């Protein structure tokens, strides 16, 4: 992701409980499930989900909700970690953020870092579907969404509900070797654990035990396989668009609609209505479009080849790129 013009964080003067490890991404690569399983260990403390502090856009106007915008606020997230616990920050955007590696290393040079990579075509398909589900992406055609990247970098064609436009720069996520080099430039290699999503899916328990050992925690804990944050599809595009306009619209009609709904319904009623709406809107993922997947694999074969060479592992065969012209 393109770095923000914001100055780097003055971390040298940091005082407070520092994170001991970072799960840096990517999204849709099992990071949510991994963190839920890590939190079940009594030796692990993970506070706010995805604080995003080392993503510049989260520290300026685009930051929303409980995400910390100051170093003091960030360190306060780990105050409740017990002395014997390992504190962790799990933010799947750090891997694709150009400035995150250096700032993390400056804050905590002894940190352990976990990165997860997934075959590019399936990764992009899943990420795009998640953005559509979260109503931050309005272009339901993935190839068209990719074609919008140049204009979106200039601030155009940003959906009204997207408060973090940088997440729509899909191709930035796929600069795999460049991302790893940034972390290897500031951390010794033994402090960076690189995982492949296929391994995590195939041997969930074994991978989690290796992660616990890497972090310095005991792996003698029960591990239950989880599938967090599954990808879905838009079942009813017209309903989706209507809800999006009412939810995120900035015009008078949208504001009046939101106010009227709150005035005549209780929180519990709105909650039940939202559950029904989601059942109507969302369904199982669409069948894989093989033509689309082939086009994506051709586009990003060079990245797969580069990552395979960098890691010294035959990813081209594992991911089927040896069959791509």
Buried (B, 14 or more C-beta within 10 A) or exposed (E): BEBBEEEEBEBEEBEEBBBBBBBBBBBBBBBBBBBBBBBEBEBBBBBBEBBBBBBBBBBEEBBEEEBBEEBEBBBBBBEEBEEEBBBBBBBBBBBBBBBBBBBBBBBBEEBBBBBBBBBBBBBBBBBBBBBBBEBBBBBBEBBEBBEBBEEBBEEEBBBBBBBBBBBBBBEBBBBBBBBBEBBBEBBEEEBBBBBBBBBBBEEBEEBBBBBBEBBEBEBEBEBEEBEEBBBBBBBBEEEBBEBBBBEBBEEEEBEEBBEEEEEEEEEEEEEEEEEEBEEEBBEEEEEEEEEBBBBBBEBBBEBBBBBBEBBEEEBBEBBBBEEEE
